[in-house]
Amino acid sequence: MALAAFYGSLFFGLVGTLTLIGYYGRVLASRGEVIYANIGVSFRQAVLIAFAVVALLILQSFRLLTWWDGGLLVVAIMLLELYFRAK
């Protein structure tokens, strides 16, 4: 139960932090113009990155993580993001 609470809180903490970093990075890239449409994109990318990090940590805790599994997980997350961008 403690590990589930740890991974859950880590996931939500990463989502919040990565959303803010992604949003402010997009604001700086657009030369200070605040576009609120960037919040949805930043949130989606933060959820995907946080899911990948937590999934990799869970696999490592069960001693199932190899470079091949980690690479496949990262590629799957990247393909999912490309699907969302194309749509």
C-alpha positions as YAML, in Angstrom:
chain: A
units: angstrom
residues:
- id: 1
  name: MET
  ca: [0.00, 0.00, 0.00]
- id: 2
  name: ALA
  ca: [2.86, 2.37, 0.79]
- id: 3
  name: LEU
  ca: [4.48, 1.84, -2.61]
- id: 4
  name: ALA
  ca: [1.18, 2.51, -4.39]
- id: 5
  name: ALA
  ca: [0.79, 5.76, -2.45]
- id: 6
  name: PHE
  ca: [4.40, 6.71, -3.24]
- id: 7
  name: TYR
  ca: [4.03, 6.06, -6.97]
- id: 8
  name: GLY
  ca: [0.67, 7.84, -7.06]
- id: 9
  name: SER
  ca: [1.98, 10.93, -5.32]
- id: 10
  name: LEU
  ca: [5.10, 10.88, -7.49]
- id: 11
  name: PHE
  ca: [2.93, 10.73, -10.60]
- id: 12
  name: PHE
  ca: [0.76, 13.67, -9.57]
- id: 13
  name: GLY
  ca: [3.76, 15.68, -8.40]
- id: 14
  name: LEU
  ca: [5.53, 15.12, -11.70]
- id: 15
  name: VAL
  ca: [2.41, 16.01, -13.67]
- id: 16
  name: GLY
  ca: [2.05, 19.32, -11.87]
- id: 17
  name: THR
  ca: [5.71, 20.22, -12.08]
- id: 18
  name: LEU
  ca: [6.14, 19.20, -15.71]
- id: 19
  name: THR
  ca: [2.94, 21.01, -16.72]
- id: 20
  name: LEU
  ca: [4.22, 24.27, -15.26]
- id: 21
  name: ILE
  ca: [7.68, 23.82, -16.79]
- id: 22
  name: GLY
  ca: [6.21, 22.97, -20.19]
- id: 23
  name: TYR
  ca: [3.75, 25.85, -20.14]
- id: 24
  name: TYR
  ca: [6.32, 28.46, -19.12]
- id: 25
  name: GLY
  ca: [8.75, 27.06, -21.67]
- id: 26
  name: ARG
  ca: [6.13, 27.56, -24.37]
- id: 27
  name: VAL
  ca: [5.42, 31.09, -23.14]
- id: 28
  name: LEU
  ca: [9.12, 31.94, -23.29]
- id: 29
  name: ALA
  ca: [9.43, 30.38, -26.75]
- id: 30
  name: SER
  ca: [6.56, 32.53, -28.01]
- id: 31
  name: ARG
  ca: [8.36, 35.66, -26.72]
- id: 32
  name: GLY
  ca: [6.15, 36.28, -23.71]
- id: 33
  name: GLU
  ca: [2.81, 35.92, -25.46]
- id: 34
  name: VAL
  ca: [0.48, 34.05, -23.13]
- id: 35
  name: ILE
  ca: [-1.55, 31.52, -25.07]
- id: 36
  name: TYR
  ca: [-3.87, 29.49, -22.89]
- id: 37
  name: ALA
  ca: [-4.22, 26.81, -25.56]
- id: 38
  name: ASN
  ca: [-0.73, 25.67, -24.54]
- id: 39
  name: ILE
  ca: [-1.99, 24.48, -21.16]
- id: 40
  name: GLY
  ca: [-3.74, 21.44, -22.65]
- id: 41
  name: VAL
  ca: [-0.70, 20.44, -24.68]
- id: 42
  name: SER
  ca: [1.63, 20.90, -21.71]
- id: 43
  name: PHE
  ca: [-0.68, 18.87, -19.48]
- id: 44
  name: ARG
  ca: [-0.92, 16.02, -21.99]
- id: 45
  name: GLN
  ca: [2.84, 15.86, -22.42]
- id: 46
  name: ALA
  ca: [3.37, 16.04, -18.66]
- id: 47
  name: VAL
  ca: [1.00, 13.11, -18.12]
- id: 48
  name: LEU
  ca: [2.80, 11.03, -20.74]
- id: 49
  name: ILE
  ca: [6.26, 11.82, -19.34]
- id: 50
  name: ALA
  ca: [5.14, 11.20, -15.75]
- id: 51
  name: PHE
  ca: [3.56, 7.89, -16.79]
- id: 52
  name: ALA
  ca: [6.81, 6.84, -18.47]
- id: 53
  name: VAL
  ca: [8.90, 7.76, -15.42]
- id: 54
  name: VAL
  ca: [6.61, 5.97, -12.98]
- id: 55
  name: ALA
  ca: [6.32, 2.92, -15.23]
- id: 56
  name: LEU
  ca: [10.10, 2.71, -15.52]
- id: 57
  name: LEU
  ca: [10.46, 2.99, -11.75]
- id: 58
  name: ILE
  ca: [7.86, 0.28, -11.18]
- id: 59
  name: LEU
  ca: [9.61, -2.02, -13.62]
- id: 60
  name: GLN
  ca: [12.91, -1.33, -11.87]
- id: 61
  name: SER
  ca: [11.42, -2.06, -8.44]
- id: 62
  name: PHE
  ca: [10.31, -5.49, -9.69]
- id: 63
  name: ARG
  ca: [13.75, -6.00, -11.32]
- id: 64
  name: LEU
  ca: [12.13, -6.28, -14.76]
- id: 65
  name: LEU
  ca: [13.66, -3.20, -16.36]
- id: 66
  name: THR
  ca: [16.14, -3.79, -19.13]
- id: 67
  name: TRP
  ca: [17.37, -1.32, -21.70]
- id: 68
  name: TRP
  ca: [15.17, -3.00, -24.30]
- id: 69
  name: ASP
  ca: [11.98, -2.66, -22.23]
- id: 70
  name: GLY
  ca: [12.77, 0.92, -21.31]
- id: 71
  name: GLY
  ca: [13.46, 1.82, -24.91]
- id: 72
  name: LEU
  ca: [10.20, 0.24, -26.07]
- id: 73
  name: LEU
  ca: [8.25, 2.13, -23.42]
- id: 74
  name: VAL
  ca: [9.82, 5.45, -24.41]
- id: 75
  name: VAL
  ca: [9.20, 4.79, -28.11]
- id: 76
  name: ALA
  ca: [5.57, 3.86, -27.37]
- id: 77
  name: ILE
  ca: [5.07, 7.12, -25.44]
- id: 78
  name: MET
  ca: [6.65, 9.09, -28.28]
- id: 79
  name: LEU
  ca: [4.41, 7.42, -30.85]
- id: 80
  name: LEU
  ca: [1.36, 8.18, -28.72]
- id: 81
  name: GLU
  ca: [2.37, 11.86, -28.58]
- id: 82
  name: LEU
  ca: [2.88, 11.92, -32.35]
- id: 83
  name: TYR
  ca: [-0.61, 10.46, -32.76]
- id: 84
  name: PHE
  ca: [-2.10, 13.22, -30.61]
- id: 85
  name: ARG
  ca: [-0.19, 15.90, -32.53]
- id: 86
  name: ALA
  ca: [-1.36, 14.57, -35.87]
- id: 87
  name: LYS
  ca: [-4.94, 14.54, -34.70]
...
